[in-house]
Amino acid sequence: MPHSDAAESVAAALADVKRQVADACRACGRDPATVTLIAVSKTFATDVIEHAIVAGQRVFGENRVQESKSKWPALREKYSALELHLIGPLQSNKAKEAVALFDAIHSVDRPSICEALAKEIVKQGRAPRLFVEINTGAEPQKAGILPEQADAFLRDCRDAYGLTIDGLMCIPPADEAPAPHFALTAKIAARNGLKLLSMGMSSDFAIAIEFGATHVRVGSAIFGERPKPATQ
Ligand SMILES: *Cc1c(COP(=O)(O)O)cnc(C)c1O
């Protein structure tokens, strides 16, 4: 691939985020190897994503099944050891494609999704890591299980659907301090014996690491500002 300013700027931003992740880990006595940086590449074209891959990044996050399907099969053919995480909402009718395409799904949030995922995991013999999304701010427009319903939902995931849930994910309300939301998510995970915590974005990943995040989802700090979508 030709050398370019865009390639340099993605590589520099990625290095800077990695440094900040390591600093945040050191500040709270954690081993940086316990935090996975997910580079959120939604809305960015494959040539931009390739700059990050060439710079050494292997773990990526997307929020739409359809968009991922058009971008990632070709990248997976070209580069080895890529890991792809679905961080956006999942519809039951996309479960088949999601199980085939993703290595982790962060948005498990209702029984119909559990049922569809369980069926496809058995059928395809492929089990992405699963995170249950917690709506810590109880925001009506947001996906996720309410905190007070989390224990029962996690029990159902296991007992009614036979799913192995690996961790929890949260997206704190945009207008609130994130720390209490990270703390609540960590607490629900701990009492349910879940080891993985997907929390922290460009603006707050250092705080999330302090509260135990094992997966931080960082987009704009690596790839730059996204064009604003018409809806959402
Ligand atoms: C877009 C997105 C991110 C990344 O957001 P940035 O602020 O660009 O880092 C993280 N998590 C989810 C669920 C997202 O949809």
The ligand as a Gaussian input file, in Angstrom:
#p B3LYP/6-31G(d) Opt

LIG

0 1
 C      -19.148000       4.110000      18.045000
 C      -19.020000       3.324000      19.273000
 C      -17.858000       3.352000      20.054000
 C      -16.658000       4.231000      19.727000
 O      -16.946000       5.558000      20.010000
 P      -15.799000       6.688000      19.997000
 O      -16.363000       7.763000      20.834000
 O      -15.628000       7.075000      18.571000
 O      -14.589000       6.086000      20.564000
 C      -17.799000       2.550000      21.175000
 N      -18.841000       1.755000      21.531000
 C      -19.977000       1.705000      20.817000
 C      -21.067000       0.804000      21.265000
 C      -20.112000       2.483000      19.676000
 O      -21.256000       2.411000      18.975000

